[in-house]
Amino acid sequence: MSESKKIVIVVTNGFDNERSSVAWSIANGAIGMDFQVTMFLVSNGVDWVRKGAAAHSRLNPYDPAVGDMVDNVVSSGASIFVCPPCAKMRGYEADDFFDGVEIAGSAAMLGVVAEGASTLSF
C-alpha cells in the first residue's frame, strides 16, 4: 500500500501580495496530483478564507482568480487551519470563515508535518 503524499502550505500574505496567488495555485496543483493538502493561514493570510473576501481578487492576471482557487481548495476537503491569535486580532470568529475552516494553532499544522508532510511557505 502506498503512503499518501502530504503537503502543508503556510500562507502569511494577504490581498496585497502576489505570493498569495502562488500559494493557492500550488495548493490546487497538489490537489490535482492527489496530495493531502493542509493550509495554515497566519497574519494577513487569514483574510483569504473569510466568507466573500476573496471573491474578486486577482493578483496575477495570468493565474485564475484567487477566490476561485480558494473555493476549490475549500471544496476539495483540504484541511485549512487559521492561526487563533491572527483571527482574534482581526476580530474574526469561526462563523466568519468558510465551512470546514478550523481555528487551530501551530500544533495542528505541526502534527501533519510530523507525519512526513513537505512544507512550503508564502
C-alpha positions as CSV (number, residue, x, y, z in Angstrom):
1,M,0.0,0.0,0.0
2,S,1.4,3.4,-0.9
3,E,1.5,6.3,1.5
4,S,-0.4,9.4,0.6
5,K,1.6,12.4,-0.4
6,K,1.2,15.3,2.1
7,I,1.9,19.0,1.8
8,V,1.5,21.8,4.2
9,I,1.3,25.3,2.7
10,V,1.8,28.2,5.1
11,V,0.2,31.5,3.8
12,T,1.4,34.6,5.5
13,N,0.4,37.1,2.9
14,G,-3.0,38.6,2.1
15,F,-4.6,40.6,-0.7
16,D,-1.6,42.9,-1.2
17,N,1.0,40.3,-2.2
18,E,1.2,38.2,-5.3
19,R,2.8,35.3,-3.4
20,S,-0.6,34.5,-2.1
21,S,-1.7,33.7,-5.6
22,V,1.2,31.3,-5.9
23,A,0.3,29.6,-2.6
24,W,-3.3,28.9,-3.7
25,S,-2.1,27.9,-7.2
26,I,0.3,25.3,-5.8
27,A,-2.4,24.1,-3.4
28,N,-4.7,23.5,-6.4
29,G,-1.9,21.7,-8.3
30,A,-1.3,19.5,-5.3
31,I,-5.0,18.6,-5.1
32,G,-4.9,17.7,-8.8
33,M,-2.0,15.4,-8.1
34,D,-3.8,13.7,-5.2
35,F,-1.8,15.2,-2.4
36,Q,-3.3,15.6,1.0
37,V,-3.3,19.4,1.3
38,T,-3.2,21.3,4.6
39,M,-3.3,25.1,4.6
40,F,-2.1,27.1,7.6
41,L,-3.1,30.7,7.4
42,V,-1.3,33.3,9.6
43,S,-1.0,37.1,9.7
44,N,-2.8,38.6,6.7
45,G,-3.2,35.2,5.1
46,V,-6.3,34.6,7.3
47,D,-8.3,37.0,5.2
48,W,-8.4,34.6,2.3
49,V,-10.9,32.3,3.9
50,R,-13.2,34.9,5.3
51,K,-16.6,34.5,3.6
52,G,-16.8,36.6,0.5
53,A,-13.4,38.4,1.0
54,A,-11.5,36.8,-1.9
55,A,-14.4,36.8,-4.4
56,H,-12.9,39.5,-6.7
57,S,-9.2,39.2,-6.0
58,R,-6.9,38.7,-9.0
59,L,-3.3,39.4,-8.0
60,N,-1.8,37.9,-11.2
61,P,-3.7,38.3,-14.4
62,Y,-2.2,35.0,-15.7
63,D,-3.4,33.0,-12.7
64,P,-7.0,32.1,-12.2
65,A,-8.9,34.4,-9.8
66,V,-7.7,33.7,-6.3
67,G,-11.2,33.4,-5.0
68,D,-11.8,30.6,-7.4
69,M,-8.6,28.8,-6.3
70,V,-9.6,29.3,-2.6
71,D,-13.1,27.9,-3.3
72,N,-11.6,24.8,-5.0
73,V,-9.3,24.1,-2.0
74,V,-12.2,24.6,0.4
75,S,-14.5,22.3,-1.6
76,S,-11.8,19.7,-2.0
77,G,-11.9,18.9,1.7
78,A,-8.3,20.1,2.3
79,S,-7.5,20.9,5.9
80,I,-7.5,24.6,6.4
81,F,-6.2,26.0,9.8
82,V,-6.4,29.6,10.8
83,C,-4.0,30.9,13.5
84,P,-6.1,31.7,16.6
85,P,-4.3,35.0,17.6
86,C,-4.3,36.2,14.0
87,A,-8.0,35.7,13.7
88,K,-8.6,37.3,17.1
89,M,-6.5,40.3,16.2
90,R,-8.8,40.9,13.2
91,G,-12.0,40.4,15.2
92,Y,-12.8,37.2,13.3
93,E,-14.7,34.2,14.7
94,A,-15.4,30.8,13.3
95,D,-18.6,31.9,11.7
96,D,-16.7,34.5,9.6
97,F,-14.9,31.7,7.7
98,F,-15.9,29.2,5.1
99,D,-17.4,25.9,6.4
100,G,-14.7,23.5,7.1
101,V,-12.1,26.1,8.1
102,E,-10.8,25.5,11.6
103,I,-9.3,28.0,14.0
104,A,-6.3,25.9,15.2
105,G,-2.8,26.7,16.3
106,S,0.6,25.6,15.1
107,A,0.3,22.2,16.9
108,A,-2.4,21.2,14.4
109,M,-0.2,22.0,11.4
110,L,2.9,20.5,13.0
111,G,1.0,17.3,13.6
112,V,0.8,16.9,9.8
113,V,4.5,17.9,9.4
114,A,5.3,15.2,12.0
115,E,3.6,12.7,9.7
116,G,6.1,13.5,6.9
117,A,4.4,16.3,5.0
118,S,6.5,18.6,2.9
119,T,6.1,22.3,3.7
120,L,6.1,25.5,1.7
121,S,5.6,29.0,3.0
122,F,4.4,32.1,1.1
